[in-house]
Amino acid sequence: MTRPKCLSKHQSGVLLVTNKKDVTTDYLVREMRNREVPFIRINTEDLPQMIVTFAEDATLSANISIRGVAYPLSGFVSAYYRRPELPEPKNVEGGEAHTYAVQEWSATTRSLWNALEGRWLNSPFAILRAEDKPRQLSVARACGLAVPPTVIGNNFDAARSLLARHLCVIKPLRRALVDAPNGPGQVIFTSKLSSLYEDDRAAFEAVPVIVQSLIPKRRDIRVTIVDQVAIAVAIHSQEHEETQIDWRRGGRTDLVQERVNLPTAVAGACMEVVRRLDLRFAAVDLVEDCDGKFWFLEANPNGQWAWLEQVEGVSIASALVDALVK
C-alpha cells in the first residue's frame, strides 16, 4: 500500500490493484506523485493482512482497513486493474485449509471488484470477456479492420485446409508460457507452420490453438488505446531474422521502435474495437504489410506498456493518469 502525503484519511482518490512485483504500476505511482494525485496501491497477495468489511445497512457499504485506517470503496473516484495475484492467507495450515482460505479470499476480491463497477479502467469482468479471441476478430472485422484468415480450435482438418491455401503461423490461444516446476518455464512464440501431416492429428487435437494466414510484414505496430487516445509505436521487426515472425523472440535490445501516426480511419477503428469490447484501455497489435495495409491481430485488454515509455514521445502513464482523474 502506498499513501502519499497529499492523501488524507477522508480522501481515497485512485485505487491501484496489482501485485508486489509489478514494475509497470510503479510508472503510474511516479506519475501520480508528480501530479500530487491521491491514491492507494493494493498488492492483492497482501489482502489477508487487511480487514475487509461489507456492512448491510440502508445501503451495502464496503471498507478496506489498512494499518488501522479504513478506506470506504465509495471514496475511490476510479480504479485501475493491473495484474493482481491470488491472496496469500497468513496463519493458515497447508493443504485443504490453505486452499479453502485462498478460495474464500478470491470470492471476497470479486465482491470488492463488483463494488467498484463503473469506476474501473478496465473492469475485471470486462477484461475476462474481452480476452475472447474469436470475439475480438469478429469485432475488429465489424469495425472495418482487415483480419487475416484464421482457424481457432483443435480442428485438424480445418487447419490443414487453411494451410493448403495460405502460408500460416501458429500461436497459443491465450497463455504463452508453459510453467516448469524447477525452472523458468518455456515461452511459446508465434511460429511459422510449415506443414501438417496425418501423424500430427492427435497432437493438434490435444490443445486448441490459433492458426492464421501469414501476412508479409513491413513492420509490427503496437497501438495503445486509452479512452479516445491512440498511441502507436512501430516495431521494425523485419530487420532481424529471429524477430520477423514474432518480434519478442530473441529478446533483442537493439530492435528499433518509434512513435508513428496511424491513418485516421485505422486509429478510429482501433478505438472502436476497444469501445465495443467494453474497455477503456487495450494494447492492439497490428501488422503493416508491404503495401501499407494494416491488419488486426489481437487486442490485449491488460497488455504490457511500461517498455513503451522508453520510446521518444511516448507517455502512456500520463495518458492513463489523465483517464483516471478526469
C-alpha positions as CSV (number, residue, x, y, z in Angstrom):
1,M,0.0,0.0,0.0
2,T,1.3,3.5,-0.8
3,R,-0.1,6.6,0.9
4,P,1.4,9.9,-0.3
5,K,1.4,12.9,1.9
6,C,-1.4,14.5,-0.1
7,L,-3.8,11.6,0.8
8,S,-5.9,12.2,3.9
9,K,-7.9,9.6,5.7
10,H,-11.1,11.1,4.3
11,Q,-9.9,11.1,0.6
12,S,-9.1,7.8,-1.1
13,G,-8.6,9.1,-4.7
14,V,-7.5,6.4,-7.2
15,L,-7.2,2.7,-6.3
16,L,-4.4,0.7,-8.0
17,V,-4.9,-3.1,-7.9
18,T,-1.8,-5.1,-8.8
19,N,0.9,-7.3,-7.3
20,K,4.1,-6.7,-5.4
21,K,6.4,-7.4,-8.3
22,D,4.6,-5.3,-10.9
23,V,7.1,-2.7,-12.1
24,T,4.6,-1.3,-14.6
25,T,2.4,0.2,-11.8
26,D,5.5,1.9,-10.5
27,Y,5.3,4.2,-13.5
28,L,1.8,5.2,-12.6
29,V,2.8,5.7,-9.0
30,R,5.6,8.1,-10.1
31,E,3.3,10.0,-12.4
32,M,0.6,10.3,-9.7
33,R,3.1,11.5,-7.1
34,N,4.5,14.1,-9.6
35,R,0.9,15.4,-10.0
36,E,0.0,15.0,-6.3
37,V,-2.9,12.7,-7.2
38,P,-4.1,10.8,-4.1
39,F,-4.0,7.1,-4.5
40,I,-3.9,3.7,-2.7
41,R,-2.0,0.8,-4.1
42,I,-3.2,-2.7,-3.1
43,N,-1.0,-5.7,-3.8
44,T,-3.6,-8.4,-3.7
45,E,-1.2,-11.0,-2.2
46,D,-1.4,-8.9,0.9
47,L,-5.2,-8.7,1.2
48,P,-5.3,-11.2,4.0
49,Q,-3.3,-8.8,6.1
50,M,-6.0,-6.2,5.7
51,I,-9.5,-6.0,7.1
52,V,-12.4,-6.1,4.6
53,T,-15.9,-5.3,5.7
54,F,-19.2,-5.4,3.9
55,A,-21.9,-3.9,6.2
56,E,-25.6,-4.1,5.4
57,D,-27.4,-1.0,6.5
58,A,-29.6,1.3,4.3
59,T,-27.1,0.6,1.6
60,L,-24.4,-2.1,1.5
61,S,-21.2,-0.3,2.3
62,A,-17.7,-1.8,1.9
63,N,-14.4,-0.8,3.5
64,I,-10.8,-1.9,3.4
65,S,-8.8,-1.2,6.5
66,I,-5.0,-0.9,6.0
67,R,-2.8,-0.5,9.1
68,G,-5.8,0.7,11.1
69,V,-7.1,3.2,8.6
70,A,-10.5,2.5,6.9
71,Y,-10.9,3.4,3.3
72,P,-14.5,3.2,2.0
73,L,-14.8,1.9,-1.5
74,S,-17.3,4.7,-2.2
75,G,-14.4,7.2,-1.7
76,F,-12.4,6.0,-4.7
77,V,-13.1,8.1,-7.8
78,S,-11.6,5.5,-10.1
79,A,-9.6,2.2,-10.1
80,Y,-7.0,0.6,-12.3
81,Y,-7.0,-3.2,-12.5
82,R,-3.4,-4.2,-13.4
83,R,-2.0,-7.7,-12.6
84,P,-3.4,-8.9,-9.3
85,E,-2.2,-12.2,-7.9
86,L,-4.0,-14.7,-5.6
87,P,-4.3,-13.6,-2.0
88,E,-1.7,-15.3,0.3
89,P,-3.5,-16.2,3.6
90,K,-1.5,-16.0,6.7
91,N,-1.5,-18.3,9.8
92,V,-3.4,-20.9,7.8
93,E,-2.2,-24.5,7.7
94,G,-1.3,-26.0,4.3
95,G,-3.3,-28.5,2.3
96,E,-7.1,-28.2,2.2
97,A,-7.2,-25.4,4.8
98,H,-5.0,-23.2,2.7
99,T,-6.9,-24.0,-0.5
100,Y,-10.1,-23.1,1.3
101,A,-8.7,-19.8,2.6
102,V,-7.5,-18.8,-0.9
103,Q,-10.9,-19.6,-2.4
104,E,-12.7,-17.5,0.3
105,W,-10.4,-14.6,-0.2
106,S,-10.8,-14.9,-4.0
107,A,-14.6,-14.7,-3.6
108,T,-14.1,-11.6,-1.4
109,T,-12.0,-9.9,-4.1
110,R,-14.7,-10.5,-6.7
111,S,-17.1,-8.7,-4.3
112,L,-14.7,-5.8,-4.0
113,W,-14.3,-5.5,-7.8
114,N,-18.1,-5.6,-8.2
115,A,-18.5,-2.8,-5.7
116,L,-16.2,-0.6,-7.9
117,E,-18.0,-1.4,-11.1
118,G,-18.4,1.8,-13.2
119,R,-15.1,3.2,-12.0
120,W,-12.6,0.7,-13.4
121,L,-10.1,1.2,-16.1
122,N,-10.8,-1.7,-17.1
123,S,-13.4,-3.6,-15.3
124,P,-12.0,-7.1,-14.3
125,F,-15.2,-8.6,-15.7
126,A,-14.9,-6.8,-19.0
127,I,-11.3,-7.9,-19.3
128,L,-12.4,-11.5,-18.9
129,R,-15.0,-11.2,-21.7
130,A,-12.6,-9.2,-23.9
131,E,-10.0,-11.9,-23.8
132,D,-12.2,-14.0,-26.1
133,K,-10.0,-14.1,-29.3
134,P,-12.8,-15.2,-31.7
135,R,-14.9,-12.3,-30.4
136,Q,-12.0,-9.9,-30.9
137,L,-11.6,-10.9,-34.6
138,S,-15.3,-10.6,-35.2
139,V,-15.5,-7.1,-33.6
140,A,-12.4,-5.9,-35.5
141,R,-13.8,-7.0,-38.8
142,A,-17.1,-5.3,-38.0
143,C,-15.1,-2.1,-37.2
144,G,-13.6,-2.1,-40.7
145,L,-10.2,-3.6,-39.9
146,A,-8.6,-6.3,-42.1
147,V,-8.3,-9.6,-40.3
148,P,-6.1,-12.5,-41.7
149,P,-8.0,-15.8,-42.5
150,T,-7.9,-17.6,-39.2
151,V,-8.9,-21.0,-37.7
152,I,-9.2,-21.2,-33.9
153,G,-9.6,-24.5,-32.0
154,N,-8.4,-28.1,-32.4
155,N,-10.0,-28.9,-35.7
156,F,-7.1,-30.6,-37.6
157,D,-8.8,-30.7,-40.9
158,A,-9.9,-27.1,-40.8
159,A,-6.3,-26.0,-40.0
160,R,-4.8,-28.2,-42.7
161,S,-7.3,-26.8,-45.2
162,L,-6.3,-23.2,-44.3
163,L,-2.6,-24.2,-44.6
164,A,-3.3,-25.6,-48.1
165,R,-4.5,-22.1,-49.2
166,H,-2.1,-19.8,-47.3
167,L,1.3,-19.6,-45.7
168,C,0.4,-19.8,-42.0
169,V,1.6,-19.2,-38.5
170,I,0.6,-21.0,-35.3
171,K,0.3,-19.4,-31.9
172,P,-1.3,-20.0,-28.5
173,L,-4.9,-19.1,-27.8
174,R,-4.2,-17.3,-24.6
175,R,-1.2,-18.4,-22.4
176,A,2.2,-18.0,-24.0
177,L,4.2,-19.6,-21.1
178,V,4.4,-23.2,-20.0
179,D,5.5,-23.3,-16.4
180,A,8.2,-25.6,-15.2
181,P,8.4,-26.9,-11.6
182,N,12.1,-26.3,-11.2
183,G,12.9,-23.6,-13.8
184,P,11.8,-20.5,-15.7
185,G,9.4,-22.4,-18.0
186,Q,9.1,-22.1,-21.7
187,V,7.7,-19.2,-23.8
188,I,5.6,-20.2,-26.8
189,F,6.3,-17.7,-29.6
190,T,4.3,-17.3,-32.7
191,S,5.9,-19.6,-35.3
192,K,5.7,-20.4,-39.0
193,L,3.6,-23.5,-39.6
194,S,5.3,-25.4,-42.4
195,S,3.1,-28.5,-42.7
196,L,0.5,-30.7,-41.0
197,Y,0.7,-34.4,-41.6
198,E,-1.7,-37.1,-40.5
199,D,0.7,-38.1,-37.9
200,D,0.2,-34.7,-36.3
201,R,-3.5,-35.1,-35.8
202,A,-3.5,-36.4,-32.2
203,A,-1.1,-33.8,-31.0
204,F,-3.0,-31.0,-32.8
205,E,-6.3,-32.1,-31.4
206,A,-5.0,-32.2,-27.8
207,V,-5.0,-28.4,-27.3
208,P,-6.8,-25.5,-29.0
209,V,-4.5,-23.1,-30.9
210,I,-4.7,-20.3,-33.4
211,V,-3.7,-20.9,-37.0
212,Q,-3.6,-17.8,-39.0
213,S,-2.6,-16.7,-42.5
214,L,0.9,-15.2,-42.5
215,I,0.9,-11.5,-43.5
216,P,4.2,-10.4,-45.2
217,K,5.2,-7.6,-42.9
218,R,6.8,-4.2,-43.4
219,R,6.7,-3.8,-39.6
220,D,4.6,-4.5,-36.5
221,I,2.5,-1.8,-34.9
222,R,1.5,-1.7,-31.2
223,V,-1.4,0.7,-30.6
224,T,-2.1,1.6,-27.0
225,I,-5.6,2.9,-26.6
226,V,-6.6,4.9,-23.6
227,D,-10.2,6.2,-24.0
228,Q,-10.0,8.4,-27.1
229,V,-6.2,8.5,-27.2
230,A,-4.3,6.2,-29.6
231,I,-0.6,5.9,-29.2
232,A,1.0,4.0,-32.0
233,V,4.6,2.6,-31.9
234,A,6.2,0.9,-35.0
235,I,8.4,-2.1,-34.2
236,H,10.9,-2.7,-37.0
237,S,10.8,-6.4,-36.7
238,Q,11.9,-7.3,-40.2
239,E,15.5,-6.1,-39.7
240,H,16.5,-9.2,-37.8
241,E,15.8,-12.8,-38.9
242,E,14.7,-14.1,-35.5
243,T,12.1,-11.3,-35.0
244,Q,10.4,-11.5,-38.4
245,I,7.6,-13.8,-37.3
246,D,7.5,-12.8,-33.6
247,W,9.3,-9.6,-32.6
248,R,9.6,-10.8,-29.0
249,R,11.8,-13.7,-30.0
250,G,15.5,-13.4,-29.2
251,G,15.0,-10.6,-26.7
252,R,16.9,-8.1,-28.8
253,T,17.7,-4.8,-27.1
254,D,18.6,-3.1,-30.4
255,L,15.1,-3.5,-32.0
256,V,14.2,-0.2,-33.5
257,Q,10.9,1.3,-32.2
258,E,9.5,4.7,-32.9
259,R,6.2,6.5,-32.4
260,V,4.2,6.9,-35.6
261,N,0.9,8.4,-36.7
262,L,-1.7,6.0,-37.9
263,P,-4.2,6.8,-40.7
264,T,-7.2,8.4,-39.0
265,A,-9.5,5.6,-40.1
266,V,-7.2,2.9,-38.7
267,A,-6.8,4.7,-35.4
268,G,-10.5,5.3,-35.2
269,A,-11.2,1.6,-35.9
270,C,-8.9,0.6,-33.1
271,M,-10.6,2.9,-30.6
272,E,-14.0,1.5,-31.8
273,V,-12.8,-2.1,-31.2
274,V,-11.8,-1.2,-27.7
275,R,-15.1,0.5,-27.0
276,R,-17.2,-2.4,-28.4
277,L,-15.2,-4.8,-26.1
278,D,-16.4,-2.6,-23.2
279,L,-12.9,-1.5,-22.4
280,R,-11.2,1.9,-21.9
281,F,-7.7,0.6,-22.3
282,A,-6.1,-2.0,-24.6
283,A,-2.9,-2.9,-26.4
284,V,-3.9,-3.5,-30.0
285,D,-1.4,-5.5,-32.2
286,L,-1.4,-4.7,-35.9
287,V,0.7,-5.7,-38.8
288,E,1.5,-3.2,-41.6
289,D,2.1,-5.2,-44.8
290,C,4.4,-4.3,-47.7
291,D,1.7,-2.4,-49.4
292,G,0.9,-0.2,-46.4
293,K,-2.3,-2.0,-45.4
294,F,-2.9,-2.6,-41.7
295,W,-4.1,-6.0,-40.4
296,F,-5.6,-6.6,-36.9
297,L,-4.1,-9.5,-34.9
298,E,-5.4,-9.0,-31.4
299,A,-6.4,-6.6,-28.6
300,N,-4.8,-7.3,-25.2
301,P,-7.2,-5.8,-22.5
302,N,-4.5,-5.8,-19.9
303,G,-1.4,-5.5,-22.1
304,Q,2.1,-4.5,-21.0
305,W,3.1,-0.9,-21.8
306,A,5.9,0.1,-19.5
307,W,8.6,-0.8,-22.1
308,L,7.0,1.7,-24.5
309,E,7.8,4.5,-22.1
310,Q,11.4,4.3,-23.4
311,V,10.2,5.3,-26.9
312,E,10.7,9.0,-27.7
313,G,7.4,10.9,-27.5
314,V,5.5,8.2,-25.7
315,S,4.0,8.6,-22.2
316,I,1.3,6.1,-21.6
317,A,1.5,6.6,-17.8
318,S,0.4,10.2,-18.4
319,A,-2.5,9.2,-20.6
320,L,-3.6,6.6,-18.0
321,V,-3.5,9.1,-15.2
322,D,-5.4,11.6,-17.3
323,A,-8.1,8.9,-17.7
324,L,-8.1,8.0,-14.0
325,V,-8.5,11.5,-12.7
326,K,-11.0,13.1,-15.2
